């Protein structure tokens, strides 16, 4: 009987780890779809520099 409960606990831990991995993968995917702001380090390439 103890072995049954231990196996249930092991299954629960494995399930929790799997859910955590899936959540991390989903978060990475969402972050990859988010638009990234590109900051220009070169001042000469800014919009204001081209106007004048």
C-alpha positions as CSV (number, residue, x, y, z in Angstrom):
1,X,0.0,0.0,0.0
2,X,2.9,2.4,0.8
3,X,4.4,1.7,-2.6
4,X,1.1,2.7,-4.3
5,X,1.1,6.1,-2.5
6,X,4.8,6.6,-3.2
7,X,4.2,5.9,-6.9
8,X,1.3,8.4,-6.9
9,X,3.5,11.0,-5.3
10,X,6.1,10.3,-8.0
11,X,3.6,10.7,-10.7
12,X,2.3,13.9,-9.2
13,X,5.9,15.3,-9.0
14,X,6.5,14.3,-12.6
15,X,3.3,15.9,-13.7
16,X,4.2,19.1,-11.9
17,X,7.6,19.2,-13.6
18,X,6.0,18.6,-17.0
19,X,3.5,21.4,-16.5
20,X,6.4,23.7,-15.4
21,X,8.3,22.9,-18.5
22,X,5.3,23.5,-20.7
23,X,4.7,26.8,-19.0
24,X,8.3,27.9,-19.5
25,X,8.2,26.9,-23.2
26,X,5.0,28.9,-23.7
27,X,6.5,31.9,-22.0
28,X,9.5,31.7,-24.3
29,X,7.3,31.5,-27.3
30,X,5.3,34.5,-26.2
31,X,8.4,36.5,-25.6
32,X,9.6,35.6,-29.1
33,X,6.4,37.0,-30.6
34,X,6.6,40.2,-28.7
35,X,7.9,43.1,-30.8
36,X,11.4,44.2,-29.8
37,X,12.4,47.8,-29.6
38,X,15.7,48.5,-31.4
39,X,17.7,51.4,-29.9
40,X,20.0,53.2,-32.3
41,X,23.5,53.6,-30.9
42,X,24.6,55.8,-33.8
43,X,23.3,59.4,-33.3
44,X,23.8,60.1,-37.0
45,X,21.1,57.6,-38.0
46,X,18.3,59.1,-36.0
47,X,15.3,60.8,-37.6
48,X,16.2,64.2,-36.3
49,X,19.7,64.1,-37.8
50,X,18.3,63.5,-41.3
51,X,16.0,66.4,-41.3
52,X,18.4,69.3,-41.0
